Amino acid sequence: MFLRLAQQHRQFVQDLVMNLQALAIVLERRGYPASCYTCGDQMNSASFMVSLGENHLIRFLVSDYGITWTEMRDDRELMKLEGAEAVNQLQELANIVKNFVGTPKIHKTLAKRT
């Protein structure tokens, strides 16, 4: 049972890394500086960052050891989430990106909730 759970977790992390890479590409195309760095070819960890303007930065880290979402403005940490809460926040960002074409709207929509 534990080996199966470990394999499912590895697959989850790999899927998450691939989606982070895609999200970074979409955000870059919409004019937001974004990046997604992975370590090695196995895609078992990633560091995703996006700047939403006005010193507003989001960092999402994923690895076998955990998942974190950190949102900062003016070099101050506004919010730090881990695990499922971090993934839910990432989904909110993805939904905003999907629903808005204009670049200023993403920043304004995220600013309203913080």
PyMOL commands that set and color helices and strands:
alter all, ss='L'
color gray80, all
select helices_A, chain A and resi 2-29+83-99+103-113
alter helices_A, ss='H'
color red, helices_A
select strands_A, chain A and resi 34-38+45-51+56-63+66-73+76-82
alter strands_A, ss='S'
color yellow, strands_A
deselect
rebuild
show_as cartoon
